[in-house]
Amino acid sequence: MDRLQICGGKPLKGEVFISGAKNAALPELCAALLTDEPLVLDNCPKLNDVNTMETLLSQMGVGVERNAPHRVTLDGASIAWPLAPYELVKTMRASILTLGPLLARCGRARVSMPGGCAIGLRPIDQHIKALAQMGAEIDLKHGYIAAQSQRLTGADITFNMPTVTGTENVMMAATLAKGVTTLHNAAREPEIVDLANLLTAMGARIQGAGESLIVIEGVERLHGATHRVMPDRIESGTFLAAAAATRGSIILRRTDAKALAPVLEVMRKIGLDIKVSNDDQGDQIALSHRGNYDAFHLVTAPHPGFPTDMQAQMMALAIAADGISTITETIFESRMMHVQELVRLGASIEVDGNTARVTGGTPLSGATVMATDLRASASLVIAALMAEGVTTIDRIYHLDRGYEAMEAKLSALGAEVLRIE
Ligand code: EPZ
């Protein structure tokens, strides 16, 4: 099991190119199931979760070819095996995103229930309820979702809460349904807009992606397309938090400032100097060192609120803020696993229910800590970069699920990072 060894205390300096967004690439790979023509994704990040999705799709019969480091061509002409087995689903719950497309294209699907995960129960009842409303017959037995439908029909669907993959799953299914599907209380994340842009390029008829009311008019078939995956806003925010926490100055290249707006707003409010510009490759975000920054009070919320996927990273940033910060997690019921590990590095954090209270200014000292989930591991990396001495982070496979070449990018910014096989 790989570990990362980080010698902290050095400010990050320089430029970093942001990779394509994991949470856009995952649903967009599944969109290949909706057409018998080739789908090409550019700027597709090389991540473990993306590799798992590519393996899952190829097991179904989709041709998957990486003809360049960040370009993948998918060929969904013949789907022999509409099955998502437990062995793969248990390693990546986003496999559930194959359910809607398989139902729409093949009329049947057998997808393992994802089960729980470190950050919460993460039920998928909203996905099931919506697809059943569209006419799917769904049986939950032996840990699997067995679904079938002659042809899905458009429906008027209201989600109990804005669910990102729920909105994506049903939006994809609705593109080939008979009639119009209306989604109320849909999630508004930028990745949903990026997926809708791809589906529209494939011939889908979608209005309102990015808003809480989305209307999809089903069509008979979708054709192939070439699409560039949007930049990863969470990777962008993670590097900004790491630069601020180490009193560094960095420039993000090929990023997307608009998608990161809720995070930039908070960072500017606490006194971080952030400038946005644009070049022919996309947005640049420059964060420059300006000494200290204020404590803050953060509450995570569905987009356009503050993203839960940046909560753990902001907790690491709060450790070096002036004063006492509070961070409240409202999306997942146990997304505070990083707290105890940060405390092992010397942080002063108390948790009361779903609110963490961080006393800034306590010096961190290197120690051995354990990653528990993807974004928790990112917060441990940031804390390790701040800590005096050497930190070893165990179970770094969590990090590899969602960050491409993290240690290479950090080393290029002046950090002392070593991966130990
Ligand atoms: C997506 O997960 C992201 N994953 C998560 O990113 C992200 O944290 C989350 O959205 C919230 O922004 C991908 O896009 C692959 P939800 P998802 O359905 O879709 C409840 C990362 O770090 N809910 O929006 O699974 C659920 O329990 C990952 O990259 C139901 O109750 O999240 C949660 O409390 C972690 N029933 C809330 O809704 C359902 O059927 C939001 O979950 C569906 C969701």
Residues whose N, C-alpha, C, O or C-beta is under 5 A from the ligand:
A	BS01	EPZ	N23 L26 A94 R122 P123 I124 D125 Q126 H127 M161 P162 T163 V164 T165 G166 T308 D309 I331 F332 L374 R375
